[in-house]
Amino acid sequence: MMRRLLLVLTLLTPALLTIGQQHAGAQEAGEAAETSPSLPPPPYEARLLRLAEILGSIQYLRTLCGSEDETGWRESMQALLDSETVDEPNRREQLTAGYNRGFRAFAAVYTTCTGAALVAEQRYRHEGATLIAEIVARYGN
């Protein structure tokens, strides 16, 4: 499972780093997720949940601000789910809920693309890149 996470994170890192290099602003969020009783959650679960929220937020903001043909963020989330939650439906639900929470949070605030929405998108991309780098550096093989 760790190899699959590393593969997904390796695929996501260049896109997030390239886009988010110019802007700073990262927050650490710690939500513990429930997993199946037989498997304890991985030590990076809180960071993974935050990454799921970020992917949902970015997907909404990119669509709102004129990048409707861009589905890479949704596809990244699907790849993350496929690699991280094999035979773990509770974790899959938690990560999906995080993605949806991030998507809905911005949908409730922004109905048109504004300067603030663009800044939020850039900051979230930077935070996502930072999270990926931290997860890979600390928990990668």
Summary of the structure (lengths in Angstrom):
residues: 141
radius of gyration: 14.5
end to end distance: 11.2
largest distance: 46.5
contacts: 436
relative contact order: 0.25
helix: 68%
strand: 0%
